[in-house]
Amino acid sequence: MAESSVLPADLGAGPDLERIILEHAYRGVHLQIVLRGVLALFIALTLLFVPPMHDAGVCLAILICYALWAVGLALWTRRGGPGPVNAIWLALFVDLAVIGCLTLLTGIAAQQSWTADILSNGLFVIPLLACTQLRPGVCASVVAPTVLVFLASSWATMASNEEPWSSILLSTMALAVLCAGAVMLSRIQRSRVLTIGHLVRDRTALLAELMGLEQRERRALSEQLHDGALQYVLAAKMDLDDLTGSADPEAVDRITHALGESATLLRATVSELHPTVLDHVGLARALGDLTRSAQARGGFDVELLTSDWVDDLRTSADDVLFSAARELLANVVKHAQAGTVRVELTRSGELAVLDIADDGCGISREAIDRSLSRGHIGLTSHELRVVAAGGSFSVHPGPRSGTVAHIEMPFEIAAVPASLTTASL
């Protein structure tokens, strides 16, 4: 990535990757803020216990301005986003300038002063501040002038401190070694974060391939059921209608009822399996078919709320939300032992919100983790897919009983092909 950006261009700028990069970058920012506070305290204690012989008022004014600036900088970083992360490194030059000015101000004019000698030790904090960056080039651009400022200030104040050249050169060498270590540490940190980025990118690609394979298998199964078993059932029902009056009426009624129920269940299964149902009827109506199928299998009452969602709306999030709802409702049917289930789909600007709550026996995060450890990745795979698309996915116990699943996901409105109709399958 470019040194002016915290996001690695070679890895792409996916939401999941961006979140991880920013999370690690902000850890460095927070450490930098803490170290800057320690540095301001060090300067204040030095001026208090070893006051300068001249220009004490000017030094105090510089300290106050520096402290106020540090507080303002800390508040600015609370806004979040990549802006503070990308620009925070410029603050390191302010730290360097403040310590350098105070060292020269307290050392040049005095005949003998320990203030400048003590303040110059504050320059050893600058490499620690710089190594919090994930950009080695930025770190090097800060620590290199730090060594030069230390050498120049030591030379300028050597008369008042009566420090020999050998001591100055040894101290400068120690600072240079610390600065080199800071650059290497920054490189190591960057390498670790980029390794995480590569793993996240590969995980997202594998997850997309896995979900695509699942969708293709469901599509094939749906087509087989629709073109095979369902057609035979419908044909048998039509033939049975032709026999009405020439056979036992009760037997005909039972067979007719059985075939009708079979056709209904097959249509529901086809509608639930086939991803293109979203293209034909939209997410809201597809959820209606899905909840009716789950209600028939689970024996619970379902309350479906989609009034905030336009029926003919098509979005980029439809497939992910429908798949997640299908998995969640399947879990309710299998495990919840619920009496009622509430499904609500709402829209908040360009954010889709899906809530599924039941009054069953409930499930904990630990139970989900145990299920994942046993190889059951269904729910977790949908969670990862939502998060990879920039959304959030949470499952937690209900206020009284049962389980509440909450999904938020950004979307873009998709165009509806003219060839599609709104008739259900």
C-alpha positions as CSV (number, residue, x, y, z in Angstrom):
1,M,0.0,0.0,0.0
2,A,1.0,3.6,-0.4
3,E,2.7,5.2,2.6
4,S,-0.1,7.8,2.7
5,S,-2.8,5.2,3.2
6,V,-3.3,2.7,5.9
7,L,-5.3,0.3,3.7
8,P,-3.3,-2.2,1.6
9,A,-4.2,-1.7,-2.1
10,D,-2.9,-5.1,-3.1
11,L,-5.5,-6.8,-0.8
12,G,-8.5,-4.8,-2.0
13,A,-10.7,-2.6,0.3
14,G,-13.3,-5.0,1.4
15,P,-15.3,-4.0,4.5
16,D,-14.1,-6.9,6.6
17,L,-10.5,-6.3,5.7
18,E,-10.8,-2.5,6.2
19,R,-12.3,-3.1,9.7
20,I,-9.3,-5.3,10.7
21,I,-6.7,-2.9,9.4
22,L,-8.3,0.1,11.1
23,E,-8.7,-1.9,14.3
24,H,-5.0,-2.6,14.5
25,A,-4.1,0.9,13.3
26,Y,-6.2,2.5,16.1
27,R,-4.5,0.3,18.7
28,G,-1.3,2.1,17.7
29,V,-3.1,5.5,17.7
30,H,-4.3,4.9,21.3
31,L,-0.9,3.9,22.4
32,Q,0.6,7.0,20.8
33,I,-1.9,9.1,22.7
34,V,-1.0,7.5,26.0
35,L,2.8,8.0,25.4
36,R,2.2,11.6,24.3
37,G,0.5,12.2,27.7
38,V,3.5,10.6,29.5
39,L,5.8,12.9,27.5
40,A,3.8,16.0,28.4
41,L,4.0,14.9,32.1
42,F,7.7,14.3,31.8
43,I,8.2,17.9,30.5
44,A,6.0,19.3,33.2
45,L,7.9,17.5,36.0
46,T,11.3,18.6,34.5
47,L,10.3,22.3,34.4
48,L,8.9,22.0,38.0
49,F,11.8,20.2,39.7
50,V,14.7,21.4,37.5
51,P,13.4,24.8,36.4
52,P,15.4,26.7,33.7
53,M,17.5,29.7,34.7
54,H,16.0,31.8,31.9
55,D,12.8,32.0,29.9
56,A,10.8,29.9,32.4
57,G,7.6,31.7,31.3
58,V,8.2,31.0,27.7
59,C,8.8,27.3,28.5
60,L,5.6,27.1,30.5
61,A,3.6,28.7,27.7
62,I,5.0,26.1,25.2
63,L,4.1,23.3,27.6
64,I,0.5,24.6,28.1
65,C,0.0,24.9,24.3
66,Y,1.5,21.4,23.8
67,A,-0.8,19.9,26.4
68,L,-3.9,21.6,25.0
69,W,-2.9,20.4,21.5
70,A,-2.4,16.9,22.7
71,V,-5.9,16.9,24.3
72,G,-7.4,18.2,21.1
73,L,-5.6,15.6,19.1
74,A,-6.9,12.8,21.4
75,L,-10.5,14.1,21.0
76,W,-10.1,14.3,17.2
77,T,-9.1,10.6,17.0
78,R,-12.4,9.6,18.6
79,R,-14.2,10.4,15.4
80,G,-13.0,7.1,14.0
81,G,-12.6,6.3,10.3
82,P,-9.3,6.2,8.3
83,G,-8.8,10.0,8.5
84,P,-7.1,10.2,11.9
85,V,-5.1,7.0,11.2
86,N,-3.7,8.4,8.0
87,A,-2.8,11.8,9.4
88,I,-1.8,11.1,13.0
89,W,1.9,10.6,12.0
90,L,2.2,14.3,11.3
91,A,1.8,14.9,15.0
92,L,5.1,13.2,15.7
93,F,6.9,16.2,14.1
94,V,5.1,18.5,16.6
95,D,6.4,16.3,19.5
96,L,9.9,16.5,18.0
97,A,9.7,20.3,17.5
98,V,8.5,20.9,21.1
99,I,11.2,18.9,22.8
100,G,13.9,20.3,20.5
101,C,12.8,23.9,21.1
102,L,12.6,23.5,24.9
103,T,16.0,21.8,24.9
104,L,17.6,24.6,23.0
105,L,15.7,27.3,24.8
106,T,16.8,26.0,28.3
107,G,20.4,25.1,27.3
108,I,21.8,27.8,25.0
109,A,21.2,30.9,27.2
110,A,22.2,29.3,30.5
111,Q,25.8,29.1,31.7
112,Q,25.1,25.9,33.5
113,S,21.8,24.0,33.4
114,W,20.6,20.5,33.8
115,T,17.2,21.3,32.4
116,A,18.3,20.9,28.8
117,D,20.2,17.7,29.5
118,I,17.1,16.2,31.1
119,L,14.7,17.4,28.4
120,S,16.8,16.0,25.7
121,N,16.1,12.5,27.1
122,G,12.5,13.1,26.0
123,L,13.7,12.5,22.4
124,F,14.1,8.8,23.3
125,V,10.3,8.6,23.5
126,I,9.8,9.7,19.9
127,P,10.9,6.3,18.4
128,L,8.3,4.6,20.7
129,L,5.7,7.0,19.3
130,A,6.8,6.4,15.7
131,C,6.8,2.6,15.9
132,T,3.1,2.6,16.6
133,Q,2.6,3.3,12.9
134,L,1.9,0.5,10.5
135,R,4.1,2.3,7.9
136,P,7.8,1.8,8.2
137,G,8.5,4.7,5.8
138,V,6.6,7.1,8.0
139,C,8.4,5.8,11.0
140,A,11.8,6.3,9.3
141,S,10.9,9.8,8.3
142,V,10.3,10.7,11.9
143,V,13.1,8.9,13.7
144,A,15.8,10.1,11.3
145,P,15.4,13.8,12.1
146,T,15.0,12.8,15.8
147,V,18.6,11.6,15.8
148,L,19.7,14.8,14.1
149,V,17.8,17.0,16.5
150,F,19.3,15.1,19.5
151,L,22.9,15.5,18.1
152,A,22.3,19.2,17.2
153,S,20.8,20.1,20.6
154,S,23.5,18.2,22.5
155,W,26.2,20.1,20.5
156,A,24.5,23.4,21.0
157,T,24.2,22.9,24.8
158,M,27.5,21.1,25.4
159,A,29.0,24.3,26.8
160,S,26.4,24.7,29.5
161,N,26.3,21.0,30.3
162,E,30.1,20.6,30.0
163,E,29.4,17.3,28.3
164,P,32.3,15.8,26.3
165,W,32.0,14.8,22.7
166,S,32.4,11.1,23.5
167,S,29.4,11.2,25.8
168,I,27.3,13.0,23.1
169,L,28.3,10.5,20.4
170,L,27.6,7.5,22.6
171,S,24.2,8.9,23.5
172,T,23.4,9.6,19.9
173,M,24.4,6.1,18.9
174,A,22.1,4.7,21.5
175,L,19.2,6.8,20.2
176,A,20.1,5.7,16.6
177,V,19.9,2.0,17.6
178,L,16.6,2.6,19.3
179,C,15.3,4.4,16.2
180,A,16.4,1.5,13.9
181,G,14.7,-0.9,16.2
182,A,11.5,1.2,16.0
183,V,11.6,1.0,12.2
184,M,12.1,-2.8,12.3
185,L,9.3,-3.2,14.8
186,S,7.0,-1.1,12.6
187,R,7.9,-3.4,9.6
188,I,7.1,-6.5,11.8
189,Q,3.8,-5.1,12.8
190,R,2.9,-4.2,9.2
191,S,3.9,-7.7,8.1
192,R,1.6,-9.3,10.7
193,V,-1.3,-7.1,9.8
194,L,-0.9,-7.8,6.1
195,T,-0.7,-11.5,6.8
196,I,-4.0,-11.2,8.6
197,G,-5.3,-9.3,5.6
198,H,-4.3,-12.1,3.2
199,L,-6.0,-14.7,5.4
200,V,-9.1,-12.6,5.6
201,R,-9.2,-12.2,1.8
202,D,-8.7,-15.9,1.3
203,R,-11.4,-16.7,3.9
204,T,-13.8,-14.4,2.2
205,A,-13.1,-15.9,-1.2
206,L,-13.5,-19.5,0.1
207,L,-16.7,-18.6,1.9
208,A,-18.1,-17.0,-1.3
209,E,-17.2,-20.1,-3.2
210,L,-18.8,-22.3,-0.6
211,M,-22.0,-20.3,-0.6
212,G,-22.0,-20.3,-4.4
213,L,-21.7,-24.1,-4.4
214,E,-24.6,-24.4,-1.9
215,Q,-26.8,-22.1,-4.1
216,R,-26.0,-24.1,-7.2
217,E,-26.8,-27.4,-5.4
218,R,-30.1,-26.0,-4.1
219,R,-30.9,-24.7,-7.6
220,A,-30.3,-28.1,-9.2
221,L,-32.4,-29.8,-6.5
222,S,-35.2,-27.3,-6.9
223,E,-35.2,-27.8,-10.7
224,Q,-35.3,-31.5,-10.3
225,L,-38.2,-31.4,-7.9
226,H,-40.1,-28.8,-10.0
227,D,-39.6,-30.6,-13.4
228,G,-39.8,-34.1,-12.0
229,A,-41.7,-35.1,-8.8
230,L,-44.0,-32.1,-8.8
231,Q,-45.1,-32.6,-12.4
232,Y,-45.8,-36.3,-11.8
233,V,-47.9,-35.4,-8.7
234,L,-49.9,-32.8,-10.7
235,A,-50.4,-35.2,-13.6
236,A,-51.6,-37.9,-11.2
237,K,-54.0,-35.4,-9.6
238,M,-55.4,-34.6,-13.0
239,D,-55.8,-38.2,-13.9
240,L,-57.5,-38.8,-10.6
241,D,-60.0,-36.0,-11.3
242,D,-60.9,-37.8,-14.5
243,L,-61.8,-40.9,-12.4
244,T,-64.2,-39.1,-10.2
245,G,-67.6,-41.0,-10.2
246,S,-66.1,-44.4,-11.2
247,A,-64.3,-45.2,-8.0
248,D,-64.9,-45.3,-4.3
249,P,-65.6,-41.6,-3.4
250,E,-63.9,-41.8,0.0
251,A,-60.7,-43.4,-1.5
252,V,-60.7,-40.7,-4.2
253,D,-61.1,-38.0,-1.6
254,R,-58.2,-39.4,0.4
255,I,-55.9,-39.7,-2.6
256,T,-56.9,-36.2,-3.8
257,H,-56.1,-34.7,-0.4
258,A,-52.8,-36.6,-0.3
259,L,-51.8,-35.4,-3.7
260,G,-52.9,-31.9,-3.0
261,E,-50.9,-31.8,0.2
262,S,-47.9,-33.3,-1.6
263,A,-48.1,-30.7,-4.4
264,T,-48.3,-27.9,-1.8
265,L,-45.3,-29.2,0.1
266,L,-43.3,-29.6,-3.1
267,R,-44.2,-26.1,-4.3
268,A,-43.1,-24.7,-0.9
269,T,-39.9,-26.7,-1.0
270,V,-39.1,-25.5,-4.6
271,S,-39.9,-22.0,-3.6
272,E,-37.6,-22.2,-0.5
273,L,-34.8,-23.9,-2.3
274,H,-34.7,-21.9,-5.6
275,P,-32.6,-18.7,-5.2
276,T,-34.3,-17.1,-8.2
277,V,-37.5,-16.9,-6.2
278,L,-36.1,-13.5,-5.1
279,D,-35.9,-12.3,-8.7
280,H,-39.5,-13.2,-9.3
281,V,-41.3,-12.1,-6.1
282,G,-38.8,-10.0,-4.1
283,L,-37.4,-10.5,-0.7
284,A,-40.5,-9.6,1.3
285,R,-42.8,-12.2,-0.5
286,A,-40.0,-14.8,-0.6
287,L,-39.8,-14.5,3.2
288,G,-43.5,-15.0,3.3
289,D,-43.2,-18.3,1.5
290,L,-40.2,-19.2,3.7
291,T,-42.1,-18.6,6.9
292,R,-45.2,-20.5,5.8
293,S,-43.0,-23.5,5.0
294,A,-41.2,-23.2,8.4
295,Q,-44.6,-22.9,10.1
296,A,-45.9,-26.1,8.5
297,R,-42.8,-28.0,9.5
298,G,-42.3,-26.6,13.0
299,G,-45.9,-26.3,14.1
300,F,-45.5,-22.8,15.5
301,D,-47.3,-19.5,14.8
302,V,-45.4,-17.0,12.7
303,E,-45.8,-13.2,12.7
304,L,-44.2,-11.7,9.6
305,L,-43.8,-7.9,9.4
306,T,-42.6,-6.4,6.1
307,S,-44.6,-3.2,5.9
308,D,-41.4,-1.1,5.6
309,W,-40.2,-3.1,2.7
310,V,-41.5,-2.5,-0.8
311,D,-42.7,-5.8,-2.4
312,D,-41.1,-5.2,-5.8
313,L,-37.8,-3.9,-4.3
314,R,-34.7,-5.8,-5.4
315,T,-31.4,-5.3,-3.7
316,S,-27.8,-6.6,-3.6
317,A,-28.5,-8.0,-0.1
318,D,-31.5,-10.1,-1.0
319,D,-29.7,-13.4,-1.5
320,V,-27.6,-13.1,1.7
321,L,-30.6,-12.1,3.9
322,F,-32.8,-14.8,2.4
323,S,-30.1,-17.5,3.0
324,A,-29.6,-16.3,6.6
325,A,-33.3,-16.3,7.3
326,R,-33.6,-19.8,5.8
327,E,-30.8,-21.1,8.1
328,L,-32.2,-19.3,11.2
329,L,-35.7,-20.6,10.6
330,A,-34.4,-24.1,10.0
331,N,-32.7,-24.0,13.4
332,V,-35.9,-22.8,15.0
333,V,-37.8,-25.8,13.4
334,K,-35.1,-28.3,14.6
335,H,-34.1,-27.0,18.0
336,A,-36.2,-24.2,19.4
337,Q,-39.4,-26.0,20.4
338,A,-41.0,-22.6,19.9
339,G,-44.7,-21.6,20.0
340,T,-44.4,-18.3,18.2
341,V,-41.8,-16.8,15.9
342,R,-41.6,-13.2,14.9
343,V,-39.9,-12.2,11.6
344,E,-39.4,-8.5,10.8
345,L,-37.8,-7.0,7.7
346,T,-37.3,-3.2,7.7
347,R,-35.3,-0.7,5.8
348,S,-33.3,2.2,7.4
349,G,-32.0,4.3,4.5
350,E,-29.5,2.1,2.6
351,L,-29.4,-0.4,5.5
352,A,-31.6,-3.6,5.6
353,V,-32.5,-4.9,9.0
354,L,-33.8,-8.4,9.6
355,D,-34.9,-9.6,13.1
356,I,-36.0,-13.2,13.8
357,A,-37.2,-13.9,17.4
358,D,-38.7,-17.0,18.9
359,D,-40.0,-18.0,22.4
360,G,-38.4,-21.4,22.4
361,C,-35.7,-22.9,24.7
362,G,-33.0,-20.5,23.4
363,I,-29.4,-20.8,22.3
364,S,-26.2,-19.3,23.7
365,R,-23.1,-18.1,21.9
366,E,-21.2,-20.9,23.6
367,A,-23.6,-23.4,22.1
368,I,-23.0,-21.9,18.6
369,D,-19.2,-22.2,19.2
370,R,-19.6,-25.8,20.3
371,S,-21.6,-26.6,17.2
372,L,-18.9,-25.0,15.1
373,S,-16.2,-27.0,16.8
374,R,-18.2,-30.2,15.8
375,G,-18.1,-29.1,12.2
376,H,-21.6,-27.6,11.9
377,I,-20.7,-24.3,10.1
378,G,-24.2,-23.4,8.8
379,L,-25.0,-20.4,11.0
380,T,-21.4,-19.3,11.3
381,S,-21.0,-19.3,7.5
382,H,-23.9,-17.0,7.1
383,E,-22.5,-14.7,9.9
384,L,-19.2,-14.5,8.1
385,R,-20.9,-13.7,4.8
386,V,-22.9,-10.9,6.3
387,V,-19.8,-9.4,8.1
388,A,-17.8,-9.7,4.9
389,A,-20.4,-7.6,3.1
390,G,-20.0,-4.9,5.7
391,G,-23.0,-5.9,7.9
392,S,-23.4,-7.2,11.4
393,F,-24.9,-10.5,12.6
394,S,-25.8,-11.2,16.3
395,V,-27.6,-14.0,18.0
396,H,-28.4,-13.6,21.7
397,P,-31.0,-14.8,24.2
398,G,-34.4,-13.1,24.2
399,P,-35.6,-10.7,27.0
400,R,-37.7,-13.5,28.6
401,S,-37.0,-16.7,26.7
402,G,-36.0,-17.9,23.3
403,T,-33.5,-16.5,20.9
404,V,-33.2,-13.2,19.0
405,A,-31.2,-12.9,15.8
406,H,-30.4,-9.4,14.5
407,I,-28.9,-8.7,11.1
408,E,-28.0,-5.4,9.6
409,M,-26.6,-5.1,6.1
410,P,-25.9,-2.3,3.6
411,F,-27.4,-2.7,0.2
412,E,-27.7,-1.2,-3.3
413,I,-30.9,-1.2,-5.2
414,A,-30.8,-3.6,-8.1
415,A,-32.6,-3.3,-11.4
416,V,-35.4,-5.9,-12.2
417,P,-35.0,-7.6,-15.5
418,A,-38.0,-7.0,-17.8
419,S,-38.4,-10.7,-18.5
420,L,-39.2,-11.5,-14.9
421,T,-42.8,-11.6,-13.6
422,T,-44.1,-11.3,-10.1
423,A,-45.9,-14.6,-10.2
424,S,-44.7,-17.1,-7.7
425,L,-43.4,-20.5,-8.7
